[in-house]
Amino acid sequence: MMVLFLTTSGSLASAETVHIQLKWFHQFQFAGYYAALEKGYFAEEGLQVELIERDISRNNIQQVLAGEAEYGIADSAILLYQQQGAPLRIVAPIFQHSPNVIVTRADSGILSPQDLVGRRVRLYNNETDGFPIMAMLAEQGVLAQGVIRQPYSPDLEALIRNETDAIFAYSSNEPFQLREKGLDVRIIHPAHYGIDMYGDMLFSSESEAIQHPERVQAMRRAVLRGWEYALDNKLEIAQLIREKYSQRKSLAALMFEAHAIEQAVDRFTVPLGTLDSGRLQYIAGIYQRHGLLDDHFRVDRRMYFDRAAGEGSNLTDEESLFLDQNDVIRVAVDPSWYPMEFVDESGQHGGIAADYLALLSQRLGIRFEIAQGVSWAEAVTMVRERELDMFAMAARTPERDHFALFTQPYIRSPMVIVTDMGVDYIDSPVRLHGKKVAVVRGYASHEWLASNQPEIPLRLVDTTVEGLERVATGEVYALVDNLASVTFLIKQRGLSNLKVSGQLPLGFDLAMGVRSDWPELRTILQKGLDAISQEERDAIYDKWVRLEVETRPDLSKVAPYFIALLLILALVSLDAWRVRRLHRRLQEANRQLHLAEQRLIEQNHQLELLSITDKLTGAYNRLKLDEVLQQQHALAERYKRPISVVMFDLDDFKRVNDTHGHHAGDLILRRFTELVLSLARKSDVFGRWGGEEFLLICPETTALDAADLANRVRVQLAEIVFEEVGTQTVSSGIAELRPSQSVNDWISHADKRLYQAKQQGRNRVVSH
């Protein structure tokens, strides 16, 4: 068994060591924990931590029960232990969706669970392991009709040798390994058939939760910070795993796993660590239907760690003294940012941020004073000049980091593109180049677009409402803002000609920010936010984002018109009134149907974008490239048409990150993406292969033509001067598909020619 230990100094040296029992071997599945160690997040919380790798001969949950570790990682099966009275507490669900899947050969004809009837299926012997698979097979009637059940084995070659028809797998592991071996596979996911359960969850012993609640809170904060960092820096953590933890997997396999894990975590839809007690009861219901839980089993607070237990009162003497010396905290707010926050006609602060401030005021005894009569841009300036003390809700940006300190985000909302209904799906901000785009002055979206997309002519507005109205009237092509706000306002204002047409590769991570010379206030607010329970957070979100808005007219003002209307209606025949009523009902039904269709389209667009794009560059990700390669390979083989791929690799890119930092490297990656997309054809498919490697798929293209395109990219990139780095070059390898050549061999040829380009001095294209 491999044990990894974090050594600290000073006051931490004498701290009691706490242990986290991992669920499996070292891999990207536990990336957030490695990041929390390596980036010092555990140490900042006063924690000394050991990570214990899984011994597959032992039960990892029982190890926590036996006191061998204070914390562990397990999936929804932990409910089965809790029913038996096991003293365990769920601390934070990390995977919102279980990665358990069934994998079959693409040529097997198995497309759905029903196709497994009478087939050979390798499953775990213990039905509580991989339970989502068993529940799906049971509820689809597959188990009742019969399968040829084979014992589980890690031998993937069995599927290749046709010794089995389907195997239990993790979506982040086995599909990549099989494709790497040249086998095309299909995946059957339980979530697609109504079995959507939590995956990996951090849990603790009950004694740990009762005796050390502050330590549990600190552990939760550090782990969530670690996961945020790991998912934002996948390549760095993948390289760290290979260098320091395990070399069982190749870097490519770890990067595949990283992208699959991000889909399981689903952090752009649900904030990291979110536990929904209602969903937990739903999962318990699935277990009950299959006889694994007692019918009377109910979820209660004793089953999970309640962050509100301390009521936000665990302040240090220094923090209490700070509040005594600063009895009023002056707060900068956005007066027109519905439903996030706003100031109404009576001067009252409302919205999500206001409800959070009310809870913090109640629990911490802080008196918040809301700035009145200032715009958001003016409020930002006042915090910078320390005329105001904090932001109630703001996105953290590089510019704001110069004068403010931020808590951990407490609300996340994707940054989306709103257009007229007639606009097609926008898969990249590059599609906005040259078009008038509205953005609220001083918002994080304004700063990001101005810095990263200078080719977009921005039109600054004072409020989101103003931006939406300009899109509705055709004055601008699009508005960029956060999803929660635009969804709320489009619905409230009845702007039915607008829709969400795309998403940018970042989200609004909204936090509280305090003036940089008051670090004590940040820690006070963070403790207060940590003490707000999940039920309270859900109630606030439901109140403002999911609320059906009802407007009530002032009857005293409309009474004369109402009476006149009654007189007119009295003169109208009953038949005509019935016709109008039926017509109104038909119109309303059509409107509701149209809204439902648009919501479905928007949700599908968002899900599609999240699953196929690279977050940093906005280009396609490895998963999407693998899919397109298979499709285009089949078409080229069938119709005997030419097709080529270009493998790009930015030269000496590690030096850029090491010398100038990842922010400089990220800028180059984004600019390179924009350059290739501007030169490629619409029929070409471009994406990030991994790290600084990119792949361009060129249908109906010979190697000669692909080399010409690659050379144009190479020449134009070398002409760009980056502010910190100077110039950047790129090397390329070209491969045209040969008759009967597999996808793997095809890509391997391109990779070999890329290697030749590197060996020959870089900044060149090698084809034949």
Order of alpha helices (4+ residues) and beta strands (2+ residues): beta-beta-alpha-alpha-beta-alpha-beta-alpha-beta-beta-beta-alpha-alpha-beta-alpha-beta-alpha-beta-beta-alpha-alpha-alpha-alpha-alpha-alpha-beta-beta-beta-beta-alpha-beta-alpha-beta-beta-beta-beta-alpha-beta-alpha-beta-alpha-beta-alpha-alpha-alpha-alpha-alpha-beta-alpha-alpha-beta-beta-alpha-beta-alpha-beta
